[in-house]
Amino acid sequence: MTTMSPTAAEAPLAPAREPRSYPFALAGANFGLYVALLTPVMVSMAFKVQHLTATPGEAASSLGLVLGVGAFFALVANPLVGRLSDRTTSRFGMRRPWILGGVATGFLALALIGAAQSVWLVLLGWCVAQAALNAVMAAANATLPDQVPAERRGKTSGIVGITTPLGILGGSFLVNFIDGDFARFTVPAALAAVLCTLFALTLKDRVLTEKPAQRLTFGQFLGSFVFNPVKHPDFGWTWLTKFLVMFGYAGIAAYLPYYLTESFHLSESEAVSTILLANIASMVMMALSSPIGGIISDRLGRRRAPVAFAGIVMALGLAILAFAPNTGVVILAQGVIGLGAGAFFSVDLALATQVLPNPDDTAKDLGVLNIANALPQSIAPAIAPAILAVGGATPLGGYPFWYLFGAVVALAGAVLVYRIKAVK
């Protein structure tokens, strides 16, 4: 753990009450970031890569490369900038420089993708965009303990929490009215730039007046990503369960445009409209199951069974998606997946907090656990081309085989939750 001077280590007490506009400004910034980051993953990137490649197989492989490498940059940038912003001594504040610099860089990177005439430029732009916009997210969300007293943070977190599904729906809705690759990347980026800039300019940011006593070393940063699963087996099984279930979930969105156009012979505009309906079905079911799942888990006093049930439902939805005979069933499958995902997200964090290795390292350990959320977003696209190739040689076909593979992985996560012994 880094030793800091008293000024650096001890944050000033948050005000008795946060500025009235702060929760909504932070939520707006997060909404803009999710629209800018998730719209390419759901729709725009698949069609951009398709326009630059000669065959469906080349498009699938190139998309896997772009999304997989980009997700790795996001994985590193978020915790790195979170730590660096804690140590920033700019007279403009600890967080504001990262927010403004990151969103400007992210806008330019997404504009580069929209104008790119090669997959390699798309890859470069996406890596920069992922790093820059995740840096913004890390710095923006780090303002929460600076601005809001502890007893009021739940309300603000709840307001911010709804921006993920709203960002998914907002991005899906937006691209229905946008034609052309350049606009599909720059319009969401411009929305993020406006909302994040407004947040940064209205933020009463902390100013750190003294530098930390010690530098942040590479070893200390690397420690943010590791734990000992032999010494803490319950935490290890929790991490693996989350990773496997999230792998099944992470493989859905990126390849859905290709699945719809190749398996159901939809036009690009028809695929975009179907994705919007599928996302609505998923988000509605997620909104219903998330609070219900948490309440049931608390009343039963059990964590493993609800997590296992949620993983099984997600696996069922993926299997339905794999064997869907028409787009109506695709939308139904997304609703089933959303039902399971909402229940899973509502319980898995509660389970994780009961198996943390060390109460003194809660933030670090939750950061390690968050890697199980982020890492599948890099690994799933990276291995997808190989799975699609294997599936293409079977009667199922590439994309049905891919979704069935995701169902098996998610089901494995549901089963392995019972290796956790410290909770019921």
RONUDREN-856563 format. One record per residue (C-alpha): x negated, y negated, z negated. Coordinates in nm, 3 decimals, padded with zeros to 5 digits. Layout:
BEGIN
       x       y       z
       X       Y       Z
...
end
This chain:
BEGIN
       x       y       z
  00.000  00.000  00.000
 -00.132 -00.344  00.093
 -00.235 -00.571 -00.193
 -00.118 -00.928 -00.142
 -00.166 -01.254 -00.321
  00.127 -01.356 -00.543
  00.249 -01.607 -00.287
  00.251 -01.351 -00.009
  00.383 -01.060 -00.205
  00.660 -01.228 -00.396
  00.932 -01.354 -00.166
  01.121 -01.652 -00.300
  01.460 -01.560 -00.436
  01.734 -01.559 -00.176
  01.982 -01.844 -00.219
  02.285 -01.784 -00.440
  02.492 -01.780 -00.123
  02.384 -01.742  00.238
  02.452 -02.024  00.487
  02.809 -01.985  00.609
  02.713 -01.937  00.973
  02.423 -01.699  00.907
  02.603 -01.358  00.921
  02.772 -01.448  01.248
  02.458 -01.597  01.400
  02.260 -01.282  01.310
  02.540 -01.063  01.447
  02.543 -01.269  01.766
  02.168 -01.224  01.810
  02.198 -00.849  01.758
  02.491 -00.831  02.000
  02.290 -01.008  02.269
  01.992 -00.780  02.212
  02.205 -00.465  02.236
  02.366 -00.586  02.558
  02.024 -00.661  02.708
  01.870 -00.330  02.596
  02.160 -00.085  02.629
  02.312 -00.200  02.959
  02.003 -00.086  03.153
  02.000  00.248  02.970
  02.369  00.312  03.033
  02.403  00.190  03.391
  02.165 -00.057  03.552
  01.835  00.129  03.530
  01.967  00.448  03.689
  02.096  00.262  03.994
  01.787  00.038  04.017
  01.559  00.343  04.025
  01.792  00.518  04.269
  01.762  00.222  04.508
  01.381  00.250  04.500
  01.350  00.627  04.550
  01.410  00.858  04.843
  01.575  01.165  04.688
  01.794  01.247  04.386
  01.512  01.454  04.237
  01.266  01.168  04.268
  01.519  00.931  04.112
  01.574  01.160  03.811
  01.200  01.204  03.755
  01.128  00.833  03.790
  01.412  00.741  03.555
  01.278  00.983  03.295
  00.932  00.827  03.321
  01.060  00.470  03.289
  01.295  00.533  02.997
  01.062  00.771  02.814
  00.758  00.543  02.819
  00.969  00.235  02.746
  01.124  00.399  02.440
  00.776  00.471  02.306
  00.693  00.099  02.323
  01.013  00.025  02.131
  00.919  00.285  01.871
  00.587  00.113  01.802
  00.691 -00.251  01.841
  00.974 -00.252  01.589
  00.781 -00.153  01.274
  00.464 -00.331  01.388
  00.630 -00.667  01.434
  00.831 -00.614  01.117
  00.507 -00.590  00.924
  00.337 -00.873  01.115
  00.628 -01.111  01.060
  00.600 -01.046  00.685
  00.246 -01.185  00.710
  00.304 -01.475  00.952
  00.199 -01.816  00.818
  00.321 -02.040  01.101
  00.460 -02.379  00.997
  00.764 -02.292  01.211
  00.846 -01.999  00.981
  00.776 -01.630  00.939
  01.041 -01.497  01.178
  01.126 -01.780  01.420
  00.809 -01.760  01.635
  00.860 -01.387  01.692
  01.227 -01.436  01.781
  01.171 -01.718  02.030
  00.855 -01.573  02.184
  01.000 -01.224  02.206
  01.330 -01.319  02.368
  01.156 -01.539  02.628
  00.917 -01.255  02.713
  01.205 -01.008  02.725
  01.402 -01.227  02.966
  01.108 -01.254  03.204
  01.044 -00.879  03.185
  01.407 -00.795  03.269
  01.399 -01.045  03.555
  01.087 -00.868  03.683
  01.275 -00.536  03.680
  01.566 -00.688  03.871
  01.334 -00.819  04.143
  01.092 -00.524  04.148
  01.036 -00.337  04.473
  00.855 -00.038  04.321
  00.913  00.203  04.035
  00.577  00.106  03.884
  00.684 -00.257  03.848
  01.010 -00.138  03.693
  00.807  00.072  03.447
  00.587 -00.226  03.356
  00.885 -00.454  03.310
  01.076 -00.205  03.095
  00.779 -00.143  02.865
  00.737 -00.517  02.811
  01.112 -00.569  02.766
  01.142 -00.287  02.512
  00.845 -00.413  02.312
  00.951 -00.778  02.324
  01.321 -00.734  02.246
  01.258 -00.479  01.972
  01.014 -00.730  01.823
  01.296 -00.985  01.821
  01.528 -00.735  01.654
  01.272 -00.653  01.384
  01.205 -01.019  01.305
  01.573 -01.119  01.315
  01.690 -00.841  01.086
  01.403 -00.908  00.846
  01.571 -01.241  00.769
  01.853 -01.060  00.584
  01.674 -01.031  00.246
  01.534 -01.382  00.297
  01.874 -01.542  00.343
  02.133 -01.332  00.157
  02.146 -01.241 -00.215
  02.133 -00.867 -00.281
  02.491 -00.840 -00.405
  02.624 -00.992 -00.079
  02.413 -00.806  00.177
  02.666 -00.529  00.234
  02.914 -00.770  00.393
  02.653 -00.915  00.626
  02.522 -00.569  00.714
  02.876 -00.461  00.796
  02.925 -00.755  01.031
  02.593 -00.685  01.201
  02.666 -00.311  01.214
  02.960 -00.349  01.451
  02.736 -00.512  01.712
  02.601 -00.178  01.835
  02.935 -00.045  01.965
  03.033 -00.396  02.075
  02.705 -00.422  02.265
  02.771 -00.090  02.440
  03.122 -00.195  02.537
  03.015 -00.548  02.627
  02.740 -00.427  02.855
  02.965 -00.168  03.021
  03.233 -00.432  03.075
  02.987 -00.692  03.203
  02.834 -00.480  03.480
  03.181 -00.414  03.622
  03.180 -00.775  03.741
  02.818 -00.801  03.853
  02.682 -00.691  04.189
  02.316 -00.651  04.271
  02.020 -00.527  04.073
  01.878 -00.869  03.989
  02.199 -00.998  03.832
  02.260 -00.670  03.644
  01.933 -00.726  03.457
  01.916 -01.105  03.427
  02.274 -01.178  03.315
  02.251 -00.953  03.004
  01.900 -01.092  02.943
  02.031 -01.449  02.965
  02.306 -01.369  02.714
  02.044 -01.235  02.472
  01.823 -01.539  02.528
  02.105 -01.784  02.450
  02.231 -01.603  02.140
  01.885 -01.535  01.996
  01.772 -01.893  02.059
  02.080 -02.028  01.883
  02.009 -01.799  01.589
  01.643 -01.904  01.571
  01.719 -02.276  01.593
  01.984 -02.266  01.319
  01.783 -02.035  01.092
  01.646 -02.185  00.769
  01.337 -01.970  00.798
  01.095 -01.893  00.516
  00.748 -02.042  00.546
  00.461 -01.838  00.405
  00.203 -02.085  00.275
 -00.082 -01.844  00.195
 -00.224 -01.557  00.397
 -00.204 -01.207  00.247
 -00.513 -01.111  00.051
 -00.584 -00.813  00.276
 -00.552 -00.750  00.646
 -00.305 -00.494  00.775
 -00.529 -00.206  00.881
 -00.458  00.049  01.151
 -00.454  00.322  00.888
 -00.192  00.138  00.685
  00.022  00.088  00.993
 -00.016  00.453  01.093
  00.104  00.546  00.747
  00.442  00.399  00.842
  00.497  00.696  01.074
  00.388  00.997  00.866
  00.495  01.209  00.569
  00.406  01.552  00.430
  00.685  01.802  00.515
  00.513  02.079  00.318
  00.506  01.871  00.001
  00.858  01.735  00.061
  01.045  02.011  00.250
  01.395  01.872  00.197
  01.294  01.541  00.352
  01.127  01.734  00.635
  01.441  01.935  00.710
  01.648  01.616  00.692
  01.415  01.453  00.945
  01.430  01.755  01.178
  01.809  01.781  01.154
  01.847  01.415  01.246
  01.595  01.445  01.530
  01.771  01.744  01.689
  02.121  01.598  01.666
  01.997  01.263  01.799
  01.820  01.442  02.086
  02.153  01.577  02.203
  02.304  01.230  02.174
  02.012  01.050  02.340
  02.031  01.252  02.660
  02.385  01.150  02.752
  02.389  00.791  02.872
  02.082  00.767  03.093
  02.181  01.044  03.334
  02.559  00.993  03.331
  02.549  00.763  03.639
  02.368  01.033  03.840
  02.600  01.305  03.707
  02.904  01.107  03.819
  02.771  01.017  04.163
  02.621  01.357  04.246
  02.862  01.602  04.083
  03.186  01.408  04.130
  03.085  01.213  04.442
  03.182  00.875  04.298
  03.067  00.552  04.452
  02.844  00.324  04.247
  03.135  00.096  04.152
  03.356  00.395  04.064
  03.081  00.536  03.843
  03.042  00.203  03.662
  03.417  00.189  03.594
  03.421  00.549  03.469
  03.128  00.480  03.236
  03.321  00.186  03.089
  03.623  00.409  03.016
  03.398  00.681  02.873
  03.227  00.432  02.643
  03.562  00.295  02.526
  03.676  00.650  02.440
  03.351  00.718  02.257
  03.351  00.394  02.059
  03.718  00.422  01.956
  03.665  00.773  01.822
  03.343  00.667  01.652
  03.520  00.377  01.483
  03.784  00.618  01.351
  03.557  00.899  01.234
  03.279  00.693  01.077
  03.469  00.558  00.773
  03.675  00.876  00.736
  03.365  01.097  00.740
  03.199  00.895  00.467
  03.508  00.897  00.246
  03.559  01.272  00.283
  03.192  01.340  00.207
  03.208  01.128 -00.111
  03.529  01.290 -00.232
  03.401  01.642 -00.170
  03.065  01.557 -00.324
  02.902  01.734 -00.031
  02.665  01.618  00.243
  02.550  01.927  00.430
  02.891  02.050  00.547
  03.002  01.712  00.691
  02.667  01.673  00.871
  02.691  02.026  01.009
  03.052  01.972  01.118
  02.958  01.646  01.292
  02.671  01.814  01.477
  02.900  02.098  01.589
  03.159  01.850  01.721
  02.889  01.663  01.914
  02.764  01.992  02.060
  03.121  02.079  02.160
  03.157  01.744  02.335
  02.833  01.798  02.525
  02.950  02.143  02.633
  03.280  01.996  02.757
  03.081  01.733  02.947
  02.866  02.004  03.107
  03.167  02.198  03.238
  03.393  01.899  03.316
  03.600  01.964  03.632
  03.692  01.598  03.682
  03.621  01.250  03.548
  03.919  01.262  03.313
  03.751  01.546  03.126
  03.424  01.350  03.128
  03.604  01.069  02.944
  03.760  01.323  02.705
  03.415  01.473  02.638
  03.275  01.131  02.553
  03.560  01.085  02.306
  03.475  01.416  02.137
  03.106  01.320  02.125
  03.200  00.984  01.971
  03.412  01.162  01.710
  03.115  01.375  01.604
  02.864  01.090  01.626
  03.071  00.861  01.404
  03.102  01.131  01.139
  02.730  01.208  01.161
  02.618  00.846  01.132
  02.844  00.790  00.831
  02.694  01.076  00.629
  02.335  01.137  00.739
  02.196  00.821  00.575
  02.369  00.908  00.247
  02.215  01.254  00.266
  01.872  01.110  00.343
  01.874  00.876  00.044
  01.921  01.177 -00.185
  01.605  01.353 -00.062
  01.359  01.062 -00.037
  01.012  01.172 -00.156
  00.927  00.866 -00.368
  01.158  00.596 -00.509
  00.869  00.349 -00.487
  00.836  00.403 -00.111
  01.202  00.389 -00.012
  01.156  00.136  00.270
  00.859  00.324  00.414
  01.037  00.662  00.395
  01.353  00.525  00.556
  01.130  00.386  00.829
  00.986  00.733  00.883
  01.340  00.868  00.900
  01.430  00.604  01.159
  01.167  00.760  01.387
  01.401  01.059  01.413
  01.650  00.815  01.569
  01.403  00.653  01.806
  01.174  00.938  01.911
  01.444  01.141  02.095
  01.504  00.837  02.315
  01.147  00.879  02.439
  01.124  01.258  02.446
  01.464  01.331  02.604
  01.401  01.132  02.925
  01.043  01.263  02.939
  01.145  01.629  02.950
  01.472  01.578  03.140
  01.319  01.620  03.489
  01.183  01.964  03.396
  01.516  02.073  03.245
  01.702  01.939  03.549
  01.470  02.132  03.780
  01.533  02.455  03.588
  01.906  02.388  03.588
  01.902  02.316  03.959
  01.793  02.675  04.020
  02.094  02.811  03.828
  02.461  02.831  03.931
  02.539  02.555  03.680
  02.333  02.287  03.853
  02.089  02.037  03.707
  02.306  01.792  03.514
  02.552  02.045  03.364
  02.248  02.248  03.253
  02.094  01.935  03.098
  02.405  01.857  02.894
  02.440  02.221  02.789
  02.076  02.214  02.677
  02.156  01.904  02.469
  02.450  02.087  02.313
  02.226  02.376  02.206
  01.970  02.137  02.054
  02.240  01.945  01.863
  02.388  02.273  01.740
  02.045  02.377  01.612
  02.034  02.055  01.410
  02.375  02.131  01.263
  02.261  02.476  01.152
  01.927  02.363  01.008
  02.092  02.116  00.769
  02.155  02.415  00.540
  01.779  02.448  00.487
  01.808  02.136  00.269
  01.835  02.255 -00.091
  01.848  01.936 -00.299
  02.203  01.843 -00.195
  02.529  02.034 -00.167
end
